[in-house]
């Protein structure tokens, strides 16, 4: 045989090919596992987000109801204040207009007690 066959190089190349194939299989399986984990975590995230939305809807509704009722309370309070102002004005007018009569009545009372007319 004139041709010399290098078995050492063939063994080295075969071992290198086996190592690279095993590495590729390991990386493929790892990638598959991480992809499945990512899918599971994404589905969990979607489920938790939907659950969070549904659980916060009553809070949103009650907050909006609270805002509406507070605005209604403010409006009714202002309406009450404006509708009460004429009553306050008329009461003060009544007090100031009757003060001279009160003083006159006390004057006549004191005069009659002292022995006047």
C-alpha positions in Angstrom: 0.0 0.0 0.0 1.5 3.2 -1.1 -1.2 5.3 0.4 -0.8 5.8 4.1 -4.0 6.2 6.1 -3.8 8.3 9.2 -6.0 6.6 11.7 -5.2 9.1 14.4 -6.6 12.0 12.4 -9.7 9.9 11.6 -10.3 9.1 15.3 -9.7 12.8 16.2 -12.2 14.0 13.6 -14.7 11.3 14.6 -14.4 12.3 18.3 -14.7 15.9 17.3 -17.8 15.2 15.3 -19.4 13.2 18.1 -18.6 16.0 20.6 -20.1 18.6 18.3 -23.2 16.4 17.8 -23.6 15.8 21.5 -23.2 19.6 22.1 -25.8 20.3 19.4 -28.2 17.8 21.0 -27.7 19.3 24.4 -28.2 22.8 23.2 -31.3 21.8 21.2 -32.8 20.0 24.3 -31.9 23.0 26.5 -33.5 25.4 24.0 -36.6 23.2 23.8 -36.9 23.2 27.6 -36.4 27.0 27.9 -38.9 27.5 25.1 -41.5 25.4 26.9 -40.7 27.2 30.2 -41.2 30.5 28.4 -44.5 29.4 27.0 -45.7 28.2 30.4 -44.6 31.5 32.1 -46.2 33.5 29.4 -49.5 31.6 29.8 -49.2 32.1 33.6 -48.6 35.8 33.0 -51.7 36.1 30.8 -53.8 34.2 33.3 -52.6 36.4 36.2 -53.2 39.6 34.2 -56.7 38.6 33.2 -57.4 37.6 36.9 -56.0 41.0 38.0 -58.2 42.8 35.6 -61.3 41.0 36.7 -60.5 41.4 40.3 -59.9 45.2 40.0 -63.1 45.9 38.0 -65.2 46.1 41.2 -62.6 48.5 42.7 -62.8 50.7 39.5 -66.6 50.6 39.6 -66.7 51.5 43.3 -64.2 54.3 42.8 -66.2 55.8 40.0 -69.3 55.5 42.1 -67.5 57.2 45.0 -66.4 60.1 42.7 -69.9 60.5 41.3 -71.5 60.5 44.8 -68.9 62.9 46.1 -69.6 65.3 43.2 -73.3 65.0 43.9 -72.7 65.7 47.5 -70.7 68.8 46.6 -73.4 70.0 44.2 -76.2 69.5 46.7 -74.2 71.2 49.5 -73.7 74.2 47.3 -77.3 74.2 46.3 -78.3 74.1 50.0 -76.0 77.0 50.8 -77.4 79.1 47.9 -81.0 78.3 48.8 -80.4 79.0 52.5 -78.8 82.4 51.9 -82.2 84.3 51.5 -83.4 82.7 54.7 -80.2 83.8 56.5 -80.6 87.3 55.0 -84.2 87.6 56.0 -83.5 86.3 59.5 -80.8 88.9 60.0 -83.1 91.6 58.7 -85.8 90.4 61.1 -83.4 90.5 64.0 -82.2 94.0 63.2 -85.7 95.4 62.5 -87.0 94.0 65.8 -84.2 95.2 68.0 -85.7 98.7 68.4 -89.0 97.1 69.4 -87.2 94.9 72.0 -85.4 98.0 73.4 -88.7 99.9 73.5 -90.4 97.0 75.2 -87.7 96.8 77.8 -87.9 100.6 78.3 -91.6 100.5 78.9 -91.2 97.5 81.2 -88.5 99.3 83.3 -90.6 102.5 83.3 -93.7 100.7 84.5 -91.7 98.8 87.2 -90.2 102.1 88.4 -93.6 103.6 88.6 -94.0 105.6 85.4 -96.9 105.7 83.1 
